[in-house]
């Protein structure tokens, strides 16, 4: 399986905003060194704060992808070719390195930036060790500094962590070599290249502190900062003391905050849970009064307990199980690694093995609940692609997992026992599997059990900081799988068809930052983390949206996903804290007394997201005038104390939120995005008005009949024609050599100065190739073309185009063939298929096919993330208020409109209400339905799909699919239209009512 990188809409928006904020190039400079071949071209306003750019992106939304693509774009547009990426820690450095050097990232960027390569130079602590008594520069530092503009197809990137950048090795100037013909200090040599610096996690590089001072020593022309959190700056004292976020230009140039990330479904939802305990156990709380290097002071019920270095906490309370002692020192840690701070609370019972067993057991329950859904995909169409489910456990210590002399620690033994019991129970459940997918899952479970019971199990693995230099082959294999083989972890089978059963990962804190896997659905903490920051980091490891077995990222609309986060009782307020933290990450502060300029701007920006053509100034004036006309504000824009709105009396501020709900969409995280499952959470349900739905029953009996996509008879010939054209490679871009170009540079000096000599060499031994059998197998799997055809076309290409050079059989060629074929083929077949009704009906989210009845109620989130009050309307399909919707414009505006008496029922369709098969797999359901009684007594239906005016990639494809499906129901009186505004929908309905409808009205 190969991860498929896709530029998502919010990432496109980020890149656009960054490009607009770029100051431009200084093409008219008088600087005599402007064309210095070792340095970047000159940027306008270089070295000034107004040139710097801040990009705020929440964890899990792809900031590493964005700044990697940014480097490619800056190189392509402006010739900038030297970048320094500064990260706070070695673990984040490893994560960044893993992404930039991954095959899937290289293949993705090669589509857009042909022949351009990133040369990633990573500086590590051991790279400066003196050899043979000489103090030399690391080769990767020399590569970065001494590369030149003459290699126009290469981007030089130096990746370094804060500690390394601050080290003596980077600042000393007594090396036995020179750089650029004279520099003996690494930092000064890098500064001479006029780099562009990218800071990842800017809150770890606050201005005025040592790490930011190191950045300034690099003399960057321009700094980009990417992160979810930015440093704060405090000015004044006492009553005049103010704290604000430190942005270069006062605000970020792109702001994707936590609220928008959760509300827009760009990350998983979160469910927080913990094993309960008795009141007596819970009340046994000890507070840290002081944690000193040589003494720990705990208090309970007014009594102090002093614990010295090496003394056992069980001497204070036998509930502190596990032989836990106080280690003290500068980190003030317990022997289990927990760092203590003043006012922390410790509950002895949470340290017991029995309590940790409860967390393990609960985590396994959540894991297999998610795994069955993800593997079987019961809510999707047949043959929906499977999703691998992973779980991550944070534990006390390595010894609890790995004992001495290759034995198992107590935790591993307990985990295996619990896991085995779960597996046996599930295997029994699926022994009588009814369909092929269930039989596959049964096989997967059996393979898991067999591996678990083998001498070298591959079901769970651990990664700890101590593993980095381990000589144990088994441990090193586990580490490589976790850190480097992300695609293997996400795959179900290896190349030989064997099940890959590893899906449970254990770590201390090594994986809390810099590592992530999109398919982590469960995180369990078997010990408290001791700080709110690390809690958020741990949640971040599982926030990314999952991918299916082909590497395709699944949006929340395609497959709703949630992260189960298991904690101990001592952190039971975590969900409330997380919601509070998300809600503080708001772009503005809402004023309850007056309408501020920032509040109006927020509404304008929200409206521009769906209609980018809106004029900001006139839209702002319309908002203010509308609020004045409703009596919400006075002439000074103060909110009035009492306002009558829709028959209710409320404050002016409350009325403001009712009229402009988008304000809360961008300032408060939506309900149910983060849930505390101990709060007896009951999913919000919406009740159907059966009498209204039954008016649609005749239509729904047609819609419930399953349909199959049947391609035209000519499809096989068409596929062959497309394949022939791709293999003929008319543009000479398909068959390529996977061969790095080696550039050798030599600097010589004479009386006239330094001179660069550069030679380029191709090493045939460096060609990367694939075995032909594996190449063909992957090609047929990724294109669905038969092997004989592919072999025939490949033979012709080798003979007529490639001189039988087998070096062209490589991953780059494979990627070019599959992507070009699939793109061209999908373009050709978009309309060359039909829907064939099958002889059975199937249930959907709204209809029970077996009973031939509509359901009584459904989960509210199937209708929409947000809710809003509304006047009761007897024609509506659900009980209201409140209304459920996903976008203010046009969805909420359509729902709030009053319709003529000819509309007998109307409403929003829930997700998966119809499940129209897509020719490219998956299903789709439109957004609205209207039943219309025309003047002559004929009943017709309007089915509407709504999209923002700035449509995303794929929206047009959805329109074509839905249009084709509903065209076959035209004789049943069904009219379909994709609309981008409320007025467009209203005009369509008016024409249908008056029988003025034309073909043009329902074909675009």
TAWOQUI-V477421 format. One record per helix or strand of 2 or more residues. SS is the DSSP state (hx for helix, st for strand). FROM is the first residue (numbers start at 1). TO is the last residue. If there is no record, write none. Layout:
<<SS	FROM	TO> <SS	FROM	TO>>
This chain:
<<hx	9	21> <hx	49	51> <st	53	57> <hx	63	78> <st	82	87> <hx	90	101> <hx	103	112> <st	117	122> <hx	125	128> <hx	139	146> <st	154	161> <hx	162	165> <hx	168	171> <hx	186	191> <st	196	200> <hx	202	204> <hx	210	217> <st	222	227> <st	232	235> <hx	238	240> <st	242	245> <st	254	256> <hx	258	263> <st	269	274> <hx	279	283> <st	285	291> <st	295	300> <st	303	308> <hx	313	315> <st	325	328> <st	333	334> <st	345	347> <hx	348	351> <hx	353	376> <st	390	394> <hx	398	401> <hx	404	406> <hx	410	429> <hx	436	452> <st	460	463> <hx	465	469> <hx	473	483> <hx	486	490> <st	504	507> <st	520	525> <hx	532	540> <st	562	567> <hx	569	571> <hx	574	584> <hx	597	610> <hx	616	629> <st	638	639> <st	643	645> <st	648	650> <hx	652	659> <hx	662	665> <st	674	676> <hx	677	679> <st	685	688> <hx	690	703> <st	705	711> <hx	715	728> <st	741	750> <st	753	762> <hx	764	766> <hx	772	783> <hx	787	800> <hx	806	808> <hx	811	829> <st	833	841> <st	847	848> <st	853	854> <st	857	859> <hx	860	862> <st	866	868> <st	883	885> <hx	888	896> <st	903	908> <st	916	917> <st	923	924> <st	928	933> <st	939	946> <hx	955	967> <hx	970	972> <st	974	979> <hx	982	993> <hx	999	1002>>
